[in-house]
């Protein structure tokens, strides 16, 4: 299988890198990445004290963090990682 590549406006080679994960330990839940992603890839989810995602209706919510909920929608632009103040994102090109 060939790797996915593209061209920039200046006709330079570009290899998109797609979101793999978000470090929920360092995520602030600020929502900046959510605002720049126009592909509905991310969502703000609630965490309990053990660091597990839980329903927002539960009483034991520790905090909210961003999570990858629609990875298939990612276009590989990495805007989320560029705007993240805590460098929480991991991206990778499609495997060859």
N, C-alpha and C positions, 0 to 999 in steps of 0.2 A: 504494500500500500504506500502510495506517495504521501509525503507530509503536506499539510495545509499551509500555503503561503499566499501572500497578497502583495499589493503594491501601495505605497503611500501616494499622496497627490503629486509628490515630486518624483515619482516612478522609482522609488527605492524599495528594495525587498523588505517585506514585513512578515514576521511569523507571529500569529496571534497566540497569546497564552491565556488559557481558560482557568477560571477560578476552581480551585481544588478544595480549599477549606478556609475557615476563619478561626483563629485562636480565641476561644471564648474566655480564656483566662486573662487576656490583655485587652479584649474589646471593651470599649467604654459604653457602647450602646448609644453613641451620639447621633447616629442616623445620617451622617454626611455621605457615606457610601450608598445608602438607600436612595438619597436624593439625586446622585449622579448616574445611577443605573437606570436606564430606560427600558430594560429588558425583563423586568419582574423576576430577577434572579434571587433577590434577598428579602428577608423579612425579620422584623424585630420579635424575638421570642423570649419568654420568661424562663429564668433558671432558679432552681431551688438551692439550698445551702450545700448540697452535694455536687453541684455543677451539672445537674441533669435538667433537660428541657421539660417543663411542666405546663399544664393548662393555666391560663391567666386567671381563672376563677379560684385557684387554690390560694390558701392563706399563707403558705410558706414560700412566697416568692422572694428571693434574695435580690435579684436585679434582672434587667433585660439586656440582651446582647443580640447582635446581628447573626443571622444564620443563612446558609445557602439552602434555599428551598426549591428552586427550579434551575438546577445546574445546566440542564439541557438548553435553556434559553440564553446562556452566556455566549457573547460574540467575541470574547477575547480581547477587549479593548484595554483592560486593566485600569479603567478610571477609578474603580473602587479602591484599589491598592494605592493609587497616587494621592487620593484625597484622605486616606486613613492616617490619623495622627499617631497611631500606635503600631503601624506596620503589622497588622493582624493577618494579612492575606497571604495565601500560598497559591501561586499560579503555575501552570505548566502547558507546553504545547501539546497538541494531540499526539499520541504515540504513533510512530511510523509503522 
